[in-house]
Amino acid sequence: MTSASFCVHGHFYQPAREDPLTGEIPLEPGAFPFQNWNERIHAHCYRPNAELGNFERISFNIGPTLFEWMAVNYPDTCELIVAQEKRNFERYGVGNGMAQAYHHTILPLASRMEKMTEVRWGIADFENRFGHVPKGLWLPETAADLETLDILAQCGIEFTILAPWQAADDTVDITQPYWVDLPGGNRIVVFFYQPELSARISFDPSSTTNATTFFREILMPQFHGHGSRDRERIVMIASDGELYGHHQQFRDQFLSHLTQMSVGTDAPQPTYPARWLLNQQPARSIRIREKTSWSCHHGVTRWMGHCGCTPHGEWKAHLRQALNFVADAVDAVYLAEMQRWTNDPWEVRHQYIHVIQGKRKLEDLLEDLSGKRLDELQLRKVDLLLGAQHERQRMFTSCGWFFEDFDRIEPRNVVAYAAQAVWLTYLATGKDLAPQAVNWFRPVESWVSGLRGDQVFGERIKRTKDYFEKLLPPMWVPG
């Protein structure tokens, strides 16, 4: 490896468009000539990048919910991506893929146990797909606080990637990774991406029409007069992975040329964080600015209230508060019920991902953690309670707050997940949280159409009730 390296990181994620109950994506006319946006972006981005071998030459993460859809609909694309990452793992002992928090939750806004579940589920998903544990984990929107980083370290994650303005030191050398010292004596490595380069790749199509020109005139100058010359340097470019072929046509080919260019041994070479760390460790520690992100310069306000990123965002605080109330109420029932059968209900939830993956049977998981074998009725209750926990986890997916208005599919879906969590709790225990939840969602209102959260919740709770009445066996009686 030369003393200068560069890395392109692609964050591949797609907000869930599936019907919250059926899992089917409805027809989306805006995606014409494709059936829906997942299909269109797959054709523009995921498949061509996989066919070009780009997933072997960049650092990347793929959202677990996106990978789940792709594994069902395009397993051949998944196989290409996994095989390319595996070649690096076999060659260097470390792969170039990173895990991601499972539901793309803004982790600094989550409780400690929510964070732990999202991180552990994301790690388990990565290991299940790629066949080895991840060294790094991509934080949704790079949103970070010390508690989140500490949980990553506790779970065996060695590094993550942040924006430079998330460092507390304004003079941070972004050609070097840093240690972040954590409570309890842990620490984690943080790489900072180069903001100007990343912005040019993301938002200036004229700069990426020719990979050779980009390398010589835009990338190479980053190494002249910047960073520590007595240490290996890395310039990190981070962007939305769907940029390469979907947001910008032909940029999948640009990425292929950029990462395969014959430029001589003295020129910067492509690498990825886990491989870079094989040669040397950070020399310094740094503090971070807590509750910050890469896509909101107001910290994490975009996902909890009104900020300049999205005007008319007053509804967001009400939605956040309503979902927090639902989560607390669902959790209270879950803990009270689960303590009959286990001393650690949260550990059951953390490991439930293996049941979702089909790798373990629920009865075996419970027996291992509690030493008890549940009967059929008890097992059905626990299954419903954990189903409710799954719904309450995914109701915090970040896209519910990202856009400017409540009357969109993404915010309506998070309310649907809340309704499903409430109804599954009722089916398991007979405790009906719906009347309270209706009041919690009433202040949420679209500034465009006037649609209110309680209207969406009421419609979704009725639809969920009808769906499960047809699905469950006649002998099942709530409680």
Secondary structure, 3 states (H helix, E strand, C coil): CCCEEEEEEEEECCCCCCCCCCCCCCCCHHHCCCCCHHHHHHHHHHHHHHHCCHHHCCEEEECHHHHHHHHHHCHHHHHHHHHHHHHHHHHHCCCCEEEECCCCECHHHCCHHHHHHHHHHHHHHHHHHHCCCCCEEECHHHCECHHHHHHHHHCCCCEEEECHHHECCCCCCCCCCEEEECHHHCEEEEEECCHHHHHHHHHCHHHHCCHHHHHHHHHHHHHCCCCCCCCCEEEEEEEEHHHECCCECCHHHHHHHHCCCCCCCCCCEECCHHHHHHHCCCCCECCECCCECCCCCCCCHHHCCCECCECCCCHHHHHHHHHHHHHHHHHHHHHHHHCCCCCCHHHHHHHCHHHHCCCCCHHHHHHHHHCCCCCHHHHHHHHHHHHHHHHHHHCCECHHHHCCCCCCHHHHHHHHHHHHHHHHHHHHHCCCCHHHHHHHHCCCECCCCCCEHHHHHHHHHHHHHHHHHHHCCCCCCCC
